[in-house]
Amino acid sequence: MRIVLGVAGGIAAYKAVLLLRLLREQGHAVRVVPTRASLEFVGRATWEALSGEPVTTDVFEDVDQVAHVAVGKGAELLVVAPATADLLARAAAGRADDLLTATLLVARCPVLLAPAMHTEMWDHPATVANVATLRARGVHVLDPASGRLTGQDSGPGRLPEPEEIATAALALLEPARPADLSGRRVVVSAGGTRERLDPVRFLGNRSSGRQGVALAQAATERGALVTLVAANVGAEVLAGLSRGVDVVHVESGEDLRHAVRAAARAADVVVMAAAVADYRPTTASDSKVKKSGGELNLTLTETTDVLRELVTDPPRRGQVVVGFAAETGDSEGSVLDHARAKARRKGADLLVVNPVGDGRGFGTSTNEITVVDGAGDVVTTAAGTKLEVSHAIWDAVVPVLDGRAAGTDDAASMPA
Ligand code: CTP
């Protein structure tokens, strides 16, 4: 994908650096077009180094290349972050007094503007009118986030987080998704649990929660009412979610078990994408464990298998249960051999298998998966961004859900 990233002159220009990295990590070619004023905040060298492309601000640079037309014509997606009050005004007026506004006039691709400015400027009737004009023309203008602004003031006007901007921008290119989860209630667990050792230490794992968050996002895009049970998922990962997803934060496997089962009482589908600890320290110390020389022995107790319990003691009859299996493959069998055995052992309706290790799976923005059914037979395979993979997973879940008699609300008893 060929993306143009416009950067206007605001302090939030530094966040556009992170946005550029995100877009590059997802494999997109990004041409950065800063305004001259924005170079006061982030310099040309940063943009050139991180994008690997030339950076110009004026229509009189690279005249032989006709840059003021070529950049906009070649764009498949145009994002401006931050979009200042001045940039919005110039875009609304249809001006072409620098390369960015000229590019905005020439481009015929989807355009997303992510505003950032002081609250007074955002609320001013001139800006309100400019935003309305741009939206009426089909330009997507994000609402700014609320919070601390450049000085001591706070309020609406902050640039949304780079993850949120990237999700919103790339969503403009997504094919229209079927509303096949409309009215369905979905619970997704994501992230990695932390099992307390003492007040400052825990046993954890490397799950970032990105795949689970993408699953929740994909489900909302298809019309579902989604509860995300998030185990230690970073704010920057959660920022990729549309507003409207109900997020329940948990820390340990036992917290997660209770939160998932409570939400699952009303759910049609439960997806266990979280990496839940298999063991926790048998006792957690109330005070910090001191170094005493030599070895420290820990005794661990097996945790409840939340997925297995959802199958054997369902909070709601007829609900579809989906598990995950991160596998490496070993001398005993391939990734798929282990997955097939796990599918039969766990008894979930579907098991999503992803190979991990060698930099695959954890913390990355792409994934490759195979979905197997309860008998271990392959239903589908997919590779791509975690959002694309998520839609492939929902494509496999929906027929199972549609084939299921509607659930009832007479929930089984909650675990003690
Ligand atoms: N899971 C769970 N509760 C646990 C452990 C795992 O619900 N205490 C769920 C995960 O959310 C995932 C699936 O079980 O959906 C697979 O987890 P995994 O750790 O791969 O399975 P295990 O049965 O622990 O198998 P292994 O021996 O390979 O670790």
Residues whose N, C-alpha, C, O or C-beta is under 5 A from the ligand:
A	BS01	CTP	M272 A273 A274 A275 V276 A277 D278 T303 T304 D305 V306 L307 G323 F324 A325 A326
